[in-house]
Amino acid sequence: MVASVSSEVALKERVEYWSGRLSVPKPRVRIREMTRKWGSCSTAGTITLAAELAHREPGFQDFVIAHELLHLRLPNHGKLFKALMTAHVPDWREYDVAK
């Protein structure tokens, strides 16, 4: 499912909101078809989000976006990462499922 231009803009605006909330520099954002995951974060600071994410519920979008943005600060899924996810997206565990 391809994201429309307006849904891509909405996702990028959501990333901008979350980057401010998490005190993470605004990353470069790419939206593309992804079959195995909802998002990824490169070491160069680029966030890639699945186009299909634009058609999911806002809470799930927040989970994916916050997850990828936090990887700009913490590269792993350790205790600190999970604590920050819980602090910012308290119900994140209900969304933590593989694509």
C-alpha positions in Angstrom: 0.0 0.0 0.0 1.6 3.2 -1.1 1.4 6.3 1.1 -0.1 9.4 -0.5 1.8 12.7 -0.5 -0.5 14.0 2.3 0.0 10.9 4.4 3.8 11.1 3.9 3.7 14.8 5.0 1.7 13.8 8.1 4.2 11.1 9.1 7.1 13.6 8.7 5.2 16.1 10.8 4.7 13.4 13.5 8.5 12.7 13.4 9.2 16.4 13.8 6.8 16.5 16.8 8.5 13.4 18.4 12.0 14.6 17.8 11.2 17.7 19.8 9.5 15.7 22.5 12.5 13.3 22.8 15.1 16.1 22.4 16.6 14.4 19.4 17.8 16.5 16.4 15.3 16.3 13.6 16.5 13.5 11.3 16.2 13.1 7.6 13.1 11.0 7.0 12.4 8.6 4.2 9.1 6.9 3.5 9.3 3.7 1.4 7.7 0.3 0.9 9.0 -2.1 3.6 7.9 -5.7 3.8 9.6 -6.9 7.0 9.6 -4.0 9.4 7.9 -0.7 10.2 11.0 1.4 10.5 14.7 1.6 10.7 17.4 4.1 11.8 20.7 4.5 10.2 23.9 5.4 12.0 24.0 8.5 9.8 20.8 9.7 11.4 18.2 8.8 8.7 14.9 7.4 9.8 13.1 5.2 7.2 9.4 4.5 7.8 7.2 2.0 6.0 4.7 3.7 3.7 2.0 1.5 5.2 2.6 3.1 8.6 0.6 6.1 7.4 -2.5 3.9 7.4 -2.1 2.5 11.0 -3.6 4.0 14.2 -1.9 7.0 15.7 -0.7 5.1 18.8 1.1 2.6 16.7 2.7 5.4 14.6 3.9 7.0 17.8 5.4 3.8 19.0 7.3 3.2 15.7 8.5 6.8 15.4 9.6 7.1 19.0 11.3 3.8 18.8 13.4 4.8 15.8 14.2 8.3 17.1 15.4 6.8 20.4 17.8 4.7 18.4 19.5 8.0 17.5 20.4 8.2 21.2 20.7 4.6 22.1 21.7 1.9 19.5 20.3 -1.1 21.4 17.2 -2.3 23.2 18.7 -2.3 26.7 17.1 -1.3 30.0 17.6 2.4 29.4 16.0 2.2 26.0 13.0 0.4 27.4 12.7 2.8 30.3 12.7 5.8 27.9 10.1 4.1 25.7 7.9 3.5 28.8 8.4 7.1 29.9 7.3 8.5 26.5 5.0 5.9 25.1 3.6 4.1 28.2 1.6 1.5 26.2 4.4 0.7 23.8 4.6 -3.0 24.7 1.1 -3.6 23.3 2.4 -2.4 19.9 5.8 -4.2 20.0 5.1 -6.9 17.5 7.0 -7.9 14.3 5.6 -6.9 11.0 
